[in-house]
């Protein structure tokens, strides 16, 4: 039985989507877990195991036709018993959400600044625009977005920068918990590491707990305190990260770790082979390299590749440049 005084608790949660012909069963089946204030919990498992469904069910983000049983508590209060007004405050003020694709959170017709102002004034109506902008700029700068980009639109940001905006929006109201559902899947490895470092640093400074939903074991090992492993809709193993990684008890957990170790070995071997077959000549954007096959003959050859981009500040500049 979970503790009602935990910051976040899930008790015997079961979730089933509307049934289709030939389909049955629970997407989440009898899951229980807790998360304490300031703690970082990694929820891992293969695609389709139910981890994202669990996170969305706990925030009441699933369709009304979904069958949900069990209890979800936040600081002792039942999330499933909140009325519409309380639920609206709960999402944002108590819990901040970060999704896999930041464009699901960002309106392409609104600037980054307008996103921040709208979020703050929706939850704090008495906050004037000047105060809201000051607060928003502080948070944006904390995630390494300069104030000079206040008036830019989401399409003017890279994927990593858009995810930083999503993190800033999640932190604007100082929530006690951040639910991050695969927040770095669409990003390259270097940017993903930067994003997770910023997120965990900012949450640590504020005492904010994190529920990190991911399939990336290495990322969870580096940034989380505890881990919960899901398989077939159930949590099959949970505990401190080091304990689970060093002494996995469930066969599925052992298979995940073996698969992750195998991928790392294959990546290391591939990098060595690429290093032997790679040749670079010239400088700047000029490249000349080869990917070797096992027969030592080039499988792909690129010579003197150049790529140029033409950047114009806005539509008006483009129109006037034609005259």
C-alpha positions in Angstrom: 0.0 0.0 0.0 1.4 3.4 -0.9 1.8 6.3 1.5 -0.8 9.0 1.4 1.8 11.5 2.5 4.1 10.9 -0.5 4.2 13.7 -2.9 2.9 11.5 -5.7 1.4 8.0 -5.3 -0.2 5.5 -7.7 -2.2 2.7 -6.1 -3.2 -0.4 -8.1 -3.8 1.7 -11.3 -5.4 -0.2 -14.2 -6.1 1.4 -17.6 -7.9 -0.1 -20.6 -8.6 1.7 -23.9 -11.9 1.3 -25.7 -11.9 -2.3 -27.0 -11.8 -3.1 -30.7 -12.6 -6.3 -32.3 -10.1 -9.0 -31.4 -8.4 -6.8 -28.8 -8.6 -7.1 -25.0 -6.7 -6.6 -21.8 -5.3 -3.8 -19.7 -2.7 -1.3 -21.0 -1.7 -0.7 -17.4 -2.4 -3.5 -15.0 -2.3 -3.0 -11.3 0.6 -0.6 -11.0 1.6 1.0 -7.7 4.5 3.4 -7.1 5.4 6.5 -5.1 7.5 9.5 -5.6 8.8 11.7 -2.8 9.5 15.5 -2.9 12.7 16.3 -4.8 13.1 12.7 -6.0 13.9 11.6 -9.5 12.2 8.4 -10.6 12.8 6.8 -14.0 10.0 4.8 -15.5 11.5 2.5 -18.2 10.4 -0.2 -20.6 10.0 -1.1 -24.2 7.5 0.6 -26.5 3.9 -0.4 -25.8 4.6 -1.5 -22.2 2.2 1.2 -20.8 4.6 3.7 -19.4 3.3 6.7 -21.3 -0.3 5.5 -20.6 0.5 5.5 -16.9 1.8 9.0 -17.0 -1.2 10.4 -19.0 -3.7 8.5 -16.9 -2.2 9.9 -13.7 -2.6 13.5 -15.1 -6.2 12.6 -16.4 -5.2 13.3 -20.0 -6.8 10.2 -21.5 -10.1 10.2 -23.3 -13.3 9.9 -21.2 -14.0 6.6 -22.9 -10.9 5.1 -21.3 -11.6 2.7 -18.4 -9.5 3.6 -15.4 -9.4 2.0 -11.9 -7.3 2.6 -8.8 -6.1 5.7 -7.2 -3.6 8.5 -7.9 -2.7 10.9 -5.1 -0.8 14.1 -5.0 0.2 15.3 -1.5 -2.6 13.2 -0.1 -5.3 14.5 -2.4 -7.0 12.2 -4.9 -6.4 13.4 -8.5 -9.4 11.4 -9.8 -11.7 13.3 -7.5 -10.6 16.8 -8.5 -13.3 19.0 -10.2 -12.5 20.8 -13.4 -11.3 24.0 -11.7 -9.0 22.1 -9.3 -7.7 19.9 -12.1 -6.8 23.0 -14.2 -4.8 24.4 -11.3 -3.2 21.0 -10.6 -1.9 20.8 -14.2 0.7 23.6 -14.3 0.8 24.8 -10.7 1.3 21.5 -9.0 2.6 19.4 -11.9 4.4 20.5 -15.0 4.3 18.4 -18.2 7.0 18.0 -20.8 6.1 15.8 -23.9 8.2 14.1 -26.5 7.4 16.6 -29.3 7.5 20.2 -28.1 5.4 21.3 -31.0 2.4 19.6 -29.3 2.8 22.2 -26.6 3.6 25.2 -28.8 1.2 27.2 -31.0 3.0 28.0 -34.3 1.0 31.3 -34.4 2.3 32.6 -31.1 5.7 33.9 -30.2 7.7 32.3 -27.3 7.0 35.4 -25.2 3.2 35.1 -25.8 3.3 31.5 -24.7 4.9 32.5 -21.4 2.5 35.4 -20.8 -0.5 33.3 -21.5 0.6 30.5 -19.2 1.3 32.9 -16.3 -1.8 35.0 -16.7 -4.0 32.0 -17.0 -3.0 30.8 -13.6 -2.2 34.2 -11.9 -4.9 36.6 -13.3 -3.7 39.5 -11.1 -0.2 39.4 -12.5 0.3 42.3 -14.9 2.1 41.9 -18.2 5.3 43.7 -17.1 5.6 41.4 -14.1 4.8 38.3 -16.2 7.4 39.2 -18.8 10.1 39.7 -16.1 9.3 36.3 -14.6 9.2 34.6 -18.0 12.6 36.1 -19.1 14.2 34.8 -15.9 13.0 31.3 -16.6 13.9 31.4 -20.3 17.4 32.6 -19.5 17.7 29.8 -16.9 17.2 27.3 -19.8 19.8 29.2 -21.9 17.3 31.1 -24.1 18.3 34.8 -24.3 15.8 37.6 -24.0 16.6 38.7 -27.5 14.5 35.7 -28.8 11.4 36.8 -26.9 9.5 37.8 -30.1 10.4 34.8 -32.2 8.1 32.0 -33.2 8.6 28.3 -32.6 9.5 27.5 -36.2 12.5 29.9 -35.7 13.9 27.6 -33.1 15.8 24.3 -33.5 14.4 21.1 -32.0 16.6 21.4 -28.9 15.7 25.1 -28.4 12.0 24.3 -28.7 12.4 21.6 -26.0 14.1 24.2 -23.8 11.0 26.5 -24.3 8.8 23.5 -23.3 10.9 23.1 -20.1 10.6 26.8 -19.3 6.8 26.7 -19.7 6.7 23.7 -17.4 8.7 25.5 -14.7 7.0 28.9 -15.0 4.6 28.2 -12.1 7.2 26.5 -9.8 5.4 23.0 -9.8 6.3 20.4 -7.2 6.6 17.7 -9.9 7.7 17.5 -13.5 6.4 14.6 -15.6 8.7 14.3 -18.6 7.5 11.8 -21.2 10.4 10.9 -23.5 11.6 14.5 -23.5 14.8 13.9 -25.6 13.8 11.2 -28.1 13.8 13.4 -31.1 17.1 15.1 -30.3 20.7 14.1 -31.0 22.8 12.7 -28.2 24.7 15.8 -27.4 21.6 18.1 -27.2 19.7 15.5 -25.3 22.4 15.4 -22.6 22.4 19.2 -22.4 18.6 19.2 -22.0 18.6 16.6 -19.3 21.4 18.4 -17.4 19.5 21.7 -17.5 16.2 20.0 -16.4 17.7 18.1 -13.5 19.8 21.1 -12.4 16.8 23.5 -12.4 14.6 20.9 -10.6 17.3 20.3 -8.0 17.6 24.1 -7.3 13.8 24.3 -6.8 13.3 21.0 -4.9 11.1 19.7 -7.8 10.5 16.0 -8.2 10.8 14.4 -11.7 9.0 11.4 -13.2 11.2 10.6 -16.2 9.4 8.3 -18.7 12.0 6.8 -21.1 13.3 3.8 -22.9 16.9 5.0 -22.5 18.5 3.1 -19.6 21.7 5.0 -19.7 19.9 8.3 -19.4 17.9 7.1 -16.4 21.0 5.6 -14.8 22.7 9.0 -15.0 19.9 11.3 -13.9 17.5 9.4 -11.7 17.6 8.2 -8.1 15.2 5.3 -8.5 14.0 3.2 -11.4 10.7 1.4 -12.1 10.8 -1.2 -14.9 7.5 -1.8 -16.8 6.7 -4.9 -18.9 3.3 -5.8 -20.3 1.5 -3.1 -18.4 3.0 -4.1 -15.0 5.9 -2.7 -12.9 8.1 -5.8 -12.6 10.9 -4.3 -10.6 11.7 -1.1 -8.8 14.4 0.2 -6.5 17.5 2.5 -6.4 19.1 2.8 -9.8 22.5 1.3 -8.7 20.8 -1.7 -7.0 18.6 -2.5 -10.0 21.5 -2.1 -12.5 24.0 -4.1 -10.5 21.6 -6.8 -9.1 18.5 -7.0 -11.4 16.0 -9.5 -10.0 13.5 -9.8 -12.8 14.3 -11.7 -16.1 13.0 -8.8 -18.2 15.2 -6.3 -16.4 18.2 -8.5 -17.1 17.3 -8.8 -20.7 17.0 -4.9 -21.0 20.4 -4.5 -19.5 21.9 -7.1 -21.8 20.3 -5.5 -24.8 21.7 -2.1 -23.8 25.2 -3.5 -23.2 25.0 -5.2 -26.6 24.1 -1.9 -28.3 27.0 -0.1 -26.6 29.4 -2.7 -27.8 28.1 -2.6 -31.4 28.3 1.2 -31.4 31.9 1.1 -30.2 32.8 -1.4 -32.9 31.1 0.7 -35.6 33.0 3.8 -34.5 36.3 2.0 -34.7 35.6 0.7 -38.2 34.4 4.1 -39.3 37.6 5.7 -37.9 39.7 3.3 -40.0 37.8 3.9 -43.2 37.3 7.7 -42.9 39.5 10.1 -44.9 39.1 13.9 -44.7 40.8 16.4 -47.0 40.5 20.2 -47.5 39.0 22.5 -44.9 35.8 24.4 -44.0 32.8 22.7 -45.5 34.8 20.5 -47.9 34.7 16.9 -47.0 36.0 13.7 -48.6 35.3 10.5 -46.7 34.4 6.8 -47.3 32.3 4.2 -45.5 34.1 0.9 -46.0 32.3 -2.4 -46.5 33.8 -5.7 -45.2 35.4 -6.3 -48.7 37.3 -3.0 -48.1 35.7 -1.4 -51.2 33.8 1.9 -50.7 30.1 1.5 -50.1 29.6 5.3 -50.2 31.9 8.0 -51.3 31.3 11.8 -50.8 33.8 14.3 -52.3 33.9 18.1 -51.9 30.4 18.3 -50.4 29.2 21.9 -49.8 25.9 23.1 -48.3 24.9 26.7 -48.2 21.8 28.3 -46.6 20.3 31.7 -47.5 19.0 33.4 -44.4 16.6 36.4 -44.6 15.1 37.9 -41.5 11.4 38.0 -42.5 8.9 38.1 -45.3 9.2 41.8 -45.8 12.9 41.6 -46.4 12.2 38.9 -49.0 9.6 41.1 -50.8 11.8 44.2 -50.9 14.8 42.2 -52.0 13.0 41.3 -55.2 12.5 45.0 -56.2 
